[in-house]
């Protein structure tokens, strides 16, 4: 016997993933919790009852998204045996590229024009992402002081990494180059772009 009038019981993960996508698509101000409830097929109070205010939902969704991102980052980084700072940097570059390519919604949200500075800081506050970026900045500085790489700011490296994975996100644009390079193969692209970024920094 089914309860026809009862809305579906959705997992917290499902709700937070949909919320993150909604914030990334619409921005914070325009994102409608009521519309999200409707999209999920639940009553108009369901999300508020489970997560609180819109601000609290945003924090929960970002926290969930960043946790998945960092888990991907750690898993990929663990595949490479980093015996020194330079190999550590290479592993960092590639693992960030992999994580960014597999979790583009976080990037979309960070770049959305309606997300203000305080909301962006949610990403870097208590989620652990800020710590990882700080570690990477320190690694760049150590390698520069040692005379191994040119002075490279973390903002510059982040921009290089973001640009490197664009062919995995913008498929129509990437296909323009198929006549010269052949179709994009994700692992090959990540390896070649890691090499290119590392070469650009080496003294």
C-alpha positions in Angstrom: 0.0 0.0 0.0 1.4 3.4 -1.0 1.0 6.8 0.7 0.1 8.9 -2.4 -0.1 12.2 -0.5 3.2 11.8 1.2 6.2 13.6 -0.5 9.3 11.5 -1.2 11.9 11.2 1.5 15.1 12.5 0.0 18.6 12.1 1.3 20.5 15.0 2.7 23.1 14.5 0.0 20.5 14.7 -2.8 19.1 17.9 -1.4 22.5 19.6 -0.9 23.7 18.6 -4.4 20.5 20.1 -5.9 20.8 23.2 -3.7 24.5 23.7 -4.7 23.5 23.5 -8.4 20.6 25.9 -7.9 22.9 28.5 -6.2 25.5 28.1 -8.9 22.9 28.5 -11.7 20.9 31.4 -10.2 23.2 33.1 -7.7 22.4 33.5 -4.1 19.8 36.3 -4.3 17.8 34.8 -7.2 17.9 31.2 -5.9 14.4 30.2 -4.7 14.1 27.7 -1.9 10.4 27.3 -2.8 11.3 26.5 -6.4 13.9 24.0 -5.2 11.3 22.3 -3.1 9.0 22.1 -6.1 11.8 20.7 -8.3 12.5 18.0 -5.7 8.8 17.2 -5.4 8.6 17.9 -1.7 6.4 20.2 0.3 7.3 23.9 0.4 8.5 23.7 4.0 10.7 20.6 3.7 14.1 22.2 3.0 13.6 24.9 5.6 12.6 22.4 8.2 15.7 20.3 7.5 18.3 23.0 6.9 17.0 26.2 8.4 17.3 29.5 6.6 18.5 30.1 3.1 21.9 31.3 4.4 22.2 28.1 6.4 21.3 26.0 3.4 24.0 27.8 1.4 26.6 27.0 4.0 25.5 23.4 4.2 25.5 23.0 0.4 28.9 24.7 0.0 30.3 22.6 2.9 29.0 19.4 1.2 30.4 20.4 -2.2 33.8 21.3 -0.8 34.0 18.1 1.2 33.5 16.1 -2.0 36.1 18.3 -3.8 38.7 17.7 -1.1 38.0 14.0 -0.9 38.7 13.9 -4.7 41.8 16.0 -4.2 43.1 13.7 -1.5 42.4 10.6 -3.5 44.1 11.9 -6.6 47.1 13.2 -4.6 47.6 9.9 -2.9 48.2 8.2 -6.3 51.5 10.2 -6.6 54.5 9.5 -4.4 55.8 12.9 -3.6 59.4 12.6 -2.3 60.3 16.3 -2.5 58.7 19.7 -2.9 58.9 19.7 -6.7 57.1 16.4 -7.0 54.7 17.6 -4.3 53.9 20.6 -6.5 53.3 18.5 -9.6 51.0 16.2 -7.6 49.2 19.3 -6.3 48.7 20.8 -9.7 47.3 17.6 -11.2 45.1 16.7 -8.3 43.5 20.2 -8.3 42.9 19.9 -12.0 41.2 16.5 -11.5 39.0 17.8 -8.7 38.1 21.0 -10.6 37.2 19.0 -13.7 35.0 16.7 -11.8 33.3 19.3 -9.6 32.6 22.2 -11.9 29.6 23.4 -9.9 31.8 24.8 -7.2 33.7 26.9 -9.7 30.5 28.1 -11.3 29.3 29.2 -7.9 32.5 31.0 -7.0 32.5 32.9 -10.3 28.8 33.9 -10.1 28.5 37.7 -10.1 25.8 37.7 -7.5 27.9 35.9 -4.9 29.3 38.5 -2.5 32.6 38.5 -0.7 31.2 37.2 2.6 29.5 34.3 0.8 32.6 33.5 -1.1 34.5 33.3 2.2 32.3 30.4 3.2 34.3 28.4 0.8 37.6 29.2 2.5 36.5 29.5 6.1 35.7 26.3 7.8 35.5 24.0 4.8 39.2 23.1 4.7 39.7 24.5 1.1 41.4 27.6 2.5 43.9 25.5 4.3 44.8 23.6 1.1 45.3 26.7 -0.8 47.5 28.2 1.9 49.6 25.0 1.9 50.0 25.4 -1.9 51.0 29.0 -1.6 53.7 28.1 1.0 54.9 25.3 -1.3 55.3 27.8 -4.2 57.2 30.1 -1.9 59.6 27.4 -0.7 60.4 26.3 -4.2 61.0 29.9 -5.3 63.3 30.7 -2.4 65.2 27.5 -3.3 65.7 28.8 -6.8 63.8 25.9 -8.4 60.8 27.8 -9.8 60.1 31.4 -10.9 58.2 33.5 -8.4 54.6 32.2 -8.8 51.6 33.6 -6.9 48.9 31.2 -5.9 46.4 33.3 -7.8 48.4 32.8 -10.9 48.6 29.0 -10.4 44.9 28.8 -9.7 44.2 30.7 -13.0 46.5 28.4 -14.9 44.7 25.3 -13.5 41.3 26.7 -14.2 42.2 27.4 -17.8 43.8 24.0 -18.2 40.6 22.1 -17.6 38.4 24.3 -19.8 38.4 21.8 -22.7 36.7 19.3 -20.3 33.9 21.8 -19.6 33.4 23.7 -22.8 33.0 20.8 -25.2 31.7 22.7 -28.2 34.7 25.1 -28.1 37.1 22.2 -27.5 35.8 20.4 -30.6 37.0 23.3 -32.8 40.6 22.0 -32.3 39.8 18.3 -33.0 40.8 18.7 -36.6 44.4 19.5 -35.3 44.7 17.6 -32.1 42.0 14.9 -32.3 39.3 14.4 -29.7 40.0 15.4 -26.1 41.0 12.5 -23.9 40.6 13.6 -20.3 43.6 11.8 -18.7 45.9 12.7 -21.6 44.8 16.3 -21.4 45.4 16.4 -17.6 48.9 14.9 -18.0 49.9 17.3 -20.8 48.6 20.4 -19.1 50.3 19.4 -15.8 53.5 19.1 -17.8 52.9 22.5 -19.4 52.2 24.3 -16.1 55.2 22.8 -14.5 57.5 23.8 -17.4 56.1 27.4 -17.2 57.3 27.7 -13.6 60.7 26.0 -13.7 63.7 28.2 -13.7 
